[in-house]
Amino acid sequence: MLPPKNEFPTKDIPINASELSGKNIGYPYEELLELSRRDMLVRHISKCVVPISQDDEILNLGIDLKEFVIVSEIQDSRWKIAVSVPVRNK
């Protein structure tokens, strides 16, 4: 995977102390995972824009991450707005 808009640079991440510097350059997994989850959310929100006044649901984006998403029509306009908030599992 590569960040599509070069959101962050590659990093030198040695696997162990004996590894030479500059031999393990790449993108950190956590940052790539965050981009992937963001893209999944954007994709779902774009699919949710339907001709109704309001829609909401909770999306499972991973084992440890859920998002509450609401898509609502702005009265007297052609605009719709989507808001999402992370939901924490307890």
C-alpha angles and dihedrals in degrees: 000000000000127000103253097219098032090253092170136012128249117267134210103240112179113208093209140003094262094057115106119244114260095026098100106045118159147106118303112250094226092057092047090049091052091052091048092052091047091051092049089052093049090048092051094046091052089052090049095061097104132152096273131104096241141000132175139177145153115251123206104219096167144334092284101030135069127166128205107215128188125184116193137177119238106231117248094010139081091241128111125190129208124202125184131188127185115247117212121216113228 
